[in-house]
Amino acid sequence: MLVKCALNSKKVTVSPARHHHTTSSMLHGGNHTCRDHPFTYSASHKDTVGGTKNLTFGLIRQISTGLMSIALTLHLGQALRTRQLVIDFDGERPIPRLREPLDLFAIPSTPFQGVRWPIEYEVFKEAIHHIEWDPPDPEPFYQPTGHERAPMPVGEEKGNVVYCIDPGTKTSYFTYSRVGGSRGPIKSSTSCAMHQDKSTLAFESRFESGNLQKAVQVGVHDYELTLRTDMYTTKHTQWFYFRVRNMKAGVTYRFTIVNLMKASSLYCLGMRPLLYSERAAWEKGEGWRRTGSNIRYYRNQHHQAEQDNNTTTNTKSLHSLTWTGQFPYDFDTCYLAHCYPYTYSHLQRYLSRLTSNSATGAYCKLRVLCRSLAGNAVHVLTVTSPGGGWMDRSAKRAVVVTARVHPGETNSSWMMQGFLDFLLGESDDARLLRETFVFKVVPMLNPDGVVVGNYRCSLAGRDLNRNYNTLLRDSFPCVWHTRNMVKRLMAERDVVLYCDFHGHSRKNNVFMYGCTNSDDATQRLHERVFPLMMSKNANDKFSFRSCKFRVHQSKEGTGRVVMWRLGIRNSYTMESTFGGSTLGNRKGTHFSTRDLKSLGYYLCDTLLDYCDPDPTKTSHCLAELRAMLRQELRERLGQEVDSDGSLSVSISDIESSTSGSNSTESDGLPVHLLNRIDEVPFEP
């Protein structure tokens, strides 16, 4: 439809000192109409003795762009029955666009609702808060003595079950959710215990992100622990987080987790569990700190049956983690965890502080990207400076940062908080970043898994980071909407970086996985520049040698590869160890939450280096990468570069695939759809 418009001829008296006021009045309430005929302009020209003038054709042309924009917008709004279309002008050429969603500009006074759980899940209503605290000195790795015991599982037949809870999956797939979980009263967790006495530890895990299924007392102070698998699966036991009470100070307790599924672990390399004491927090202001001696990770004698896509049953060997430790106070309330917890409620409190800050609100807009399977909000933040005209804003490049697609990788949330703290700060670098880029940030991609204490999957019983290509929007809403958001963003502007934050369970340090741009010879090695710059900025934490860029077939559904296939050349996962560093002056020490947050700061710093208009840093990095590659070719393949300086082999030939958790076993349809397929009667 061709829309044409005319402005009524009108005499307007303008005082030179009040130009802005009169123009503004016209733009917001001027007497103009729109009709279906070409633009026409007419105005009389008559000087007056008082120094004022009737508005001339020349002055109308100065303000006509704004008037035409309003006129076209109003007319199209009436014709199409929408208020979402806005007309901008590039010179005299109209450019239609959609308004930004209203909730980007107006945050409700109470944007956060209660946490939704599967309806069968029992949840304690007591809110749990941990103070943020960092030890004054880095905490060292555990040094094995070679004499650590490897106790074999005893089991409840010979032990005393002191804690046993419903697995929370009365059905084999997710059905409904509600705020607070199950409506019924909380059942006793020790109903199956026998011969329990006053010296027995009291366990609990029915709180947000908690994970402990069962505790069996197998000695006076020895306990076997069983973790809950990811809900609606028989897999993925690694994350643990539970409460302990009724302890005695100075007594050495032994804890042995008996159903871990990974063959190797950072506990083999000196990683120690975490302990939080409420009394220490209250009296000393101390939070989470490393604990444990006699630490050993080993294969035990047990096996577990795993069902793959409801069709094939496999048997997998189980492993144990054992350690001893003491509690600092009598009858304290303590917590033990695999990594620093970061719950969905923690994120909501953090986002609430951001939205209540009027200064931050000028350049940080929060909205709900989608709702998870359980109905929990998946938030997205848009961060950019509001200044400049529409053409200036549209010329900005974009950066996409996401985290917590795997709920047990809590270290990714601490990195995300550090990233946002820096980006939303008042430093000159932060302002420059906001003026240069449009940031789209999804801080928690899998809130349902975080809530229930899963390690890897969503309530669909599948790994979301293998389903970015999915067509099943209602089964995998978080990654489906994230991918579509990125596709829309790429249609508007260039996306210079996509980075998804993760945790890693087998390697120390921080590193990146990227994608080799092998099809374009002009871009060879360019995907490695950003990680190399990152290693220079965080040289005691980030290991470039641990970075990998090979795209394996099993990773095709990951966010990193899918975004790369969409056309984002710099597409990465940034992996932080659960342990610590083996580099520089931090060698042999654990990461604290301050260390993890610093990785977010370093990412911002590296982004400025990478996008510096002066190409010197990039050129130096490319030269260094070529030299490193020549050296690696000589050492591993015995080959040199060709005489013209090109490489005679593929870079991927000398690089192993990315190592980490293998989630191909969690591919496939969501379990609730598989069960519905099974329920369909077969007619021959």
N, C-alpha and C positions, 0 to 999 in steps of 0.2 A: 504494500500500500504506500503510495506516494503522498506524503503529508506536506502541505504548503500552508503558509501562515502569513498574515499581514498585521502590521501594527497601525492602530489609529493615528492619524496626524493629530498632533497635540502641541500647543505652545507650552513650554516649560521655562520658567524664569529661574536662572541659576546664579547664585552669588559665588564669586571665585573662592571665597573663604569657606564655602559650605558645599563644594563639589561632592565630596565623599558622602555627606549626609543625603543630598538629593538623589544621587545615583543609587544609594542603598535603599532609599524609600521606593524608588521605581522598581528595583529588583524584587522587593518584598511585597509591594502593594500597588504598583503602578497600574494606571488605567489602560490596559491593552487587551485586545481580543484576538482570537485565532479564527481564521476563515480558510476555506479551501480554494485559495488562489495565490498566485506567486507573491513573494515578498515585494512590498512597495514602500517607498519612503517619501514623505513630503514634509516640508517645514518652511515656514516663512522666516525671513531674515530681516530683522529690524532692530537697529541700535537704539538704545534709550539713553536719556540724559543722565539718569541715576547710576550709570556704570554697569547696569545689568544688561543681559542679552537674551533674546529668545534663542532657544536651543536650535542649532543649525544642523544641517545634514552631516557635517564633519563630526560634531559631538555625538550624534546618534550612532554613527559608525563605531565610536569608541566604546559605547556601552551595548551595542547591538548583540554582541556575542552572548552576553549574559541573558539578555531579554529573549533571544532566539532559543537558548537552552531551556529557559523556563517555559516558553510558549510551546515548544515541541514536546517537552516532558508532560505538560498539562494535557495537550491534545492527545498524545498517544495514551496517556493514562485513562482518559475518558473513552477513547476508541477501543482499547484493549482491555478495559476494566482492570487495570493493575496500577499500583503505585511503586512498583519495583524497577521500572525503566527510567533511566536518567540519560539525557543527551549532553555530551561534552562536544567541544569544537576544537579542531586542529586547523587554525586559520578560519576558513569558511566551510570546512568539511565536517559534517556532523558525525560523531562517533557514539553509537549507543552502547550502554553498559547497564548492568544490574546494580541496584543499590547493595551496599554491604548488609548482611543480616542485622536486624535491630539489636539482637543480643550481643553483638560485638561492641555496641556503644552504651548499652545500659545493663549493668549487672544487677539482678534482683537483690534485695536486701538480705534474703536468705536463700542463696543459690544452692545450698547443699542439703540433700535429704539424708534420711537414715540409710545405713548399710543394709543391702538386701542379701539374704542367704538362701540356699536351697531350703525348701519348706520342711524337710525332714531333719535338718541339722540343729542339734542342741547347742545353744550359745549362752554363756554367762553374760549377764547384763553389765557387770562391773567393767568400767572403762580402765584401760591400762595405758599409762603414760611413762615413758622413760626419758630422763634428762639427756640432753646432748652434751657430751664431755669427751675430751681427748686426753690421753695420758701425757704427762709432761715430757716423756722420752719414748721413742719408738720401742715397741715390745718385741723382743727377739723370738725367732723360731725355736721350737723345741729341738733339742739335740739328742738323738737316740743314743742309748747306752749299749744296745745290743742285747740287753737282758729283759726287754719288755715281754710280759706274758701275753699269750694268745688264747684266752679261755674259750672253750667250745660251748655252744649253747646248751643250756640245761633244760629250759622249757618249763611250762606251767605244771607238767606232770610231777616234777620233782621240786619245783619252787612254789612260792607263795605269791599269787597274783594280787598286787596291791593297787593296781590301776588298770581299768579295762572299760573302754567306752564303745558305744555304738559306732560303727564305721561311717555313719552318716549317709549311707547309700541303700535305703530300703528298696529302691528300684535300681535297675541296672543302667538307667540314664536319667538325665535331668528332666524334671517335669515343671515345677513351679518354684517361685521364690516369694519371700516376704521379708519385710524389715524385721530383723531380730531372729530369723530362723523359725524353729519349731514353736508352736503355740503351747505345747504341753509343759508340765513342770520338768525341771532338770533332774534326770535320774542320778542315782548314786553311782560314782565311778568305781566304787570298791565293793559292789554287791556280790562279786564273785570271789572276794578275798577270804582267805582262811588263816586263822591263827595270827591275826594282825595285832601287834602290840604298840605301845606308845613310842617306841624308838624307831618305828618305820617311817620313812620319808613319805610325804603326801604330795602327789603329782596332780597336775591339771594342765590341759591344753585346749579347752573349749572356749577359746577367745580368738579374736581376729588374728589371722595368720598363724595360729598355733598348729603344731603337728606333733602328736605323740598318741599312739593307739593303745599301747599296753606297757605296763611295767611289772616285772616279776622279780621278787626278792629271792636271790639264789644264795645268799650268804648274809651274815649279820649286817654288813654294810655294802653288799654287792647287789647290783640291780641290772637285769637284762631289759633292754628297751626295744620295742617294736614300733616302727614308724608307720603312719597311714600312707598308702599309695595315693597318687593323684585320684581325685574323685572320678568314679565311673571308669576307672582303668585298673589294671593289675600291675602297674609299672611306676617307675620314677619315685624312688625313695632316696632322698638325700637331705632335703631341708628338714631341720628340726628346730622347735621353739616351744618350750614348755616351762611351767612354773614348778618350783619345789619349795615345800615348807616342812616344818617339824625337824629341822636338822640340829646337830650339835657342832659347835665350833671346835676345831682341833681334831676332829675325827676324819680319817681318810676314807672316803667313799669311792667305790668303783662303779662306773657306768659303762655298759657294753651295748651298743646298738647292733642288732643281729640280722637285719634284713636289708642291708644296703646292696644296690645292684650294680654299681660300677666296679670294674676290675681294678682300677687305679684311682688314686685320690691325692690331693695336696696334703692330706694328713701323713702320707708317706714322706713328704718333703719338709716336715717340721711345722705345719700349720696346727694351731691349737684352737679348741672351742672357745666360746665367749660366755662370760658370767656377769650377771647384773644383780647387785644387792640393793634392795630398797632402803635398808638401813644405812648403807654406805652412801647412797644418794642423798638421803635426808641429813645425815650427820656430817659428811665430808664433801658433798657435792661431786662425788665420783659416779661415773656411769659404767658402761660396758668396758670390761677389760679381759684380756686373754687369760685362760686358766688351763690347768691340766698337766699331769706328768704321766710317765709310763704309757705314752700314746703309741698305739699300734693299729694299723689298718691291714686286714688280712682276709683271705678266703676261709670261710668256715665250712661245716659239713652239710649245711642245709641247701635246699633247692626250692625254687618257687615256679609254679606253673604260670605261664603268661599266655593270654589269648590274643591273637593277632587278627583284628577285623572280624571278631566273632566267628571265625572259621577254623583257624589253626591254633593249636595249643603247643607252646614251646616250654621247655624246662630250662631255667636259668640258675646258675650258681649264685649263691648269696655271699656277701662279705660282711665282716664285722669291723666296727670301730670301738676300741676300748681306751679308757683313760681313767686316771685316779685324780682326786682333788679334794680340797677342804673348803668349807664355807667359813666366812669371816666372823659370823655371829650366831649365837644360839637363837633358835626359833625365829629366824629371819624369813622374809619372803624373797626368794631368788628366782632368777630365770637363766636358763641355758639355751644357747642358740648356735646355729651353724655360721651365721653372719649377722651383722647389725640389722635388726628388724626395721622395716619401713612399711607401715600398713597403709591401707586405703584411707583410713581416717586421718592418719598423719598427713597424707597428701592433701586431703580436704582442708585441714587446719592451715596448712602452708598456703594453699590457694586463697583461702579466706583472708589471710593477712595481706596477700597481694592485692586483692580486690578492694580491701578497706582503705588502702593507701591511695589518696586522690592524686598524688604526684605520679605514681606508677600507672594509674589508670589512664593517663594521657597518652601512653604509648604501648600499653599492654591490655589487650582485649581478650576476655575469656568467654568461651561458649562451650556448649555440649556438642561434641562431634557426633555422637550416637549413644545408644544405650546398649549395654552388654546383654548377654543371654539372660542373665538374672535381673536385668533392669537397672544396673548401676551405671552412673554417668561416666562416659569416657570424655575427658575434657581436652580441649585444644586451645592453646594460647597463640594469639597473633601479636608479635612484637615488632614495632617499627615506629620511627618518628613520624608524627602526623604532618609536619610542615611540607611546604612545596606545593606546586600545582599538580593537577591530575597527571599531566604528562611526565612530570618528575617522579611521581610515585609509581607510575606504571613502568618506568625504566629501571627501577630497582630490581636487582637479582634476589633470588629467594634461597633460604636455607631451611631444611627440614630436619628436625631432631626428635627422636622417639626413644622410649625406654620401657622396660618392664613387660615385654611380651612374655617373658618367662618369669612367673611369680616368685620363684625361689631365689632369683638373682637380685637380691635386695641391694647389692653394691651398685647396681645400675641406677637405682633411685637416688642414692647419695651423689653420684656423679651428676645426675640431672638437676638436683637441687643446687649444686655448685655452679652448674652452667647457668641456671636462671638467676641465681644470686648475682653473678657477675654481669650478665646481660642486662638486668634491670637496675643495676647500680648507677652511681653518679660519676664514675670515672670517665676521663676523656675517651679512653678506648671503648667503653660501653656506649657512650653517645655516638661515637664514630660508627660502631657496628649498627646501631639502630638507624642512623642516617643513611647507611649504605645498603642495608639488606632488609628484606621482609622475612621474619622468622615465623615458621609454623612449628609449634612444639606440642607433642602429645606425651605428657609425662608418665602415663600409666596405661598401657595398651590392654592389659589383661586384669582388670580389677576383680573379676570373679575369682580367678585363681589365687590372687593375693589374699582375698578375704578368707577363703576356706583353707589356706595353708598348703596349696599345691606347690610342687616344685617346677613343673614344666607346662602343664596343659591347662586349657580352659574347661568350662563345664560341659563342653561338647566332647570331652575326653580325647582331645586332639591337640597337637602342638600348633599354636597359631602361626609360628614362624616357619611353617611348611605349607601355609595356606593363603599366601598373599595373592595367588592367582585364582582363588576360589570364585565361583559364580553363586555360591550359597550365602547370600547376604544375611539372611535371618539366622543361619547357624554360626557364621563367623563375622558378626557385624563389625567388630573392632578393626580387623585388618581390611575388610572389604571397604569400609568407609575411609580408612587411612589411604589406601591405594587410590580411591576415587578423588579424594582431596588433593593428592599429589598430581593426578592427571589434570585436574582443573587448574591447579597452580601452574603447571607446565604450559598450559594453553595461554596463560596470561603473561608469563615472564620466564626467564632463564633460571633454572634451579642449579646453583653452583655446587651444592653439597647436600647429601643425605647421609645421616649418621644415626645408627640404632645402637643404643647402649645395652651391653650384656655383661654377665659375669661368667668366669671360666673356672672349672673345677679341677683342672689337671695341670695347668701351667701357671707359673708365677709371673709377675709384672703386668703391664698393660700393653696392648697391641691392637692392631686392626686387621680385619679381613676385608679385602677389596676384590675388584674384578679387573682382569687384564684386558686392556683395549687392543687386542691382537689384530683386529680387522683393519685398523687405521694406523699405517706406519708412522704418520706424523704425530700420533699420540702415544707411541710406544714409551713406556716407563712413566708417563705423566700421572698415571693413577697412583704411583708410589711417592710422588712429591709431597703430598699432604702428610702421610704418615711419617716420612723422613723429617719434615719440619717439626712435627709433633715430638719426635724423639729428641730433637735438639732443644726444644723448649722444656721438656720434662725428662731430662737425661738420667735421673736417678729412679724413675718409675716406668718410663715407656721404652719398650724394646722393639726397635725396628727389625731386628733379626728374627723376632717371633711373628712378624707380619706375613700373611699369605695372601695371594691374589689369584689363585686358581679357582675356576668355577666348576665344581663337581656336579654331576647330574643330580645327586641326591639333595643338592642345595637350591634347585631351581625354584622352589616355592618360597624361599626366604625373602624377607624384605630387601636385603642387600641386592640380591640378584634380580628380583622383579623390578626394583626401581632403576637398576642399571639397564635392564632390557627396555624400560620405558624411554631411556635416553639420558639419564643422569650419569655422567662419566665418573664423577667422584662419589661413589656409593659404597658405604662402609658399615660394618659393625665394629664398634670399639669395645673390646673385651677387657674387663678388669678381673684380675685374679681374686679369688676368695682369700688368698694368703697374703703375700707381700712382695717385696722387691728383692732381686738378686743383683742390683746395679748400684755402682757408685758408693756413696757414703750411707746409703740405705740398705746395703746388702745384708740379707739375713734378718730382716725385720718385717713385722706385719704392717699392713695398711690400717690406718685409723679412718674414722669418718671424715676427718679434716683432709687426709690424703686423698680420699675418694672425691670429695668436693673439689679439691684442687685440680683434678683432671678435667672438670667442667670449665674451670678458669683457663687451663692450658688450651683447650679446644678453641675457645674464643680468641686467645692470643695467636694461635696458629692460623685461624681464619683470616685475621688481619695480615699476617705475613704472606699467606698464599695469594691473597687478592690485592697485594700492594701494587700500585700502578708501575712502580719501578721493578722490572723483571729480573733484577740482579739475583735475588735470593732463589728464585725458581731456576734460573740458569745454573747457578752453583750446585743446586740439588740435583739437577739432571746430569751434570758432569760427574758428580760424585756417584750417582746411581750407575752410570755407564762403567765407571772404574770398578765399582763393587761387582758388577755383573761379569766383567772380564776376569776378575780374580776368581769368582766362583766357577766360571766355565773352565778355567785352567785347573782348578783344584778338583772338580768333580767329574768333568768330562774329558779333560785333557785337550780341549779345543780352544782355538783363538778366534777373535773376531775376524771377519773378512777384511781384505785389503782396503775396501772402500769404507770400512768402519761399521758396516752392518753386521748383524748376528746371523750365523748360519743355522741356529737351532731356535726352537720356540722356548720362550722363557719358562713356560709351564713345564717343559721337559725336565727342568732341574729343581722343580718345586713340588713338595708333597702337598696333598690336599689339606684343607683346614681340619684340624683335630679338635675334638670336643665331644659334646653329647650327640649321640646318633639318634635322631628322632625319626628316621625312616620308619621305625616300628610304630610310630604314632601318626602315620599318614592315614589317609582314607576318609570315608564319610564320617560325619559326627555320629556318636554312638546312639543318640536318640533316633536318628533316621534308620540306622542299621536294624535297631530293634523293631521299628515299625515295618520294615521290609520283611523281617522274620515273621511278623504277626499276620501278614497277608496270606490267606489260605491259597494253597496251590491246587489248581484244577487241571487234571491231565487232559 
